Amino acid sequence: MGPLSAYVSALSVVPSGPGLSSVAKVQMSLRVDAGLVRRAQKALGARTKTEVVERSLAAIVEIDKHRRLIRRFSRAGRPHDFRHS
């Protein structure tokens, strides 16, 4: 069994979310700071550790998307474009 087949065999499709749409999920084993997980769970209002990880990852992806947009558009204007606004 090669690396790709090991990865594919770790995937499963399970019902998820309010509409129960099928989403590929990977089962993982992680070692994380228990206190950090509890604080994140409380901050996010998450019910499960899985929800903590999923919502945290989604937040990081959103932050990265916003950073890239800001970086992209912050280079678009020239200093003199805003002198008289």
C-alpha positions, 0 to 999 in steps of 0.5 A: 500500500503506497502513500496515496492509497493509505490517504484514500483509504483514510477518507470516508463520506459521512452525513454532516451539517443541518442539511446532512450533505455528504462531505469527505472526512478524514479520521485523525489522531492529534496531540493538542493542548487540552486547555487550549482545546477547552478555551477554543471550544468555549470561545467558539461555542462548539459542542464537540472537539471535532467541531472545534477543529473544523471551525478553527480550520475554517477560520484560518482559511478565511483569515488567509483569504482576507489577507490575500485580498488585502495584499492584492488590492493594497498594491492596486492604488498609487499614492497620488490616487488618493490625494483629493478624496 
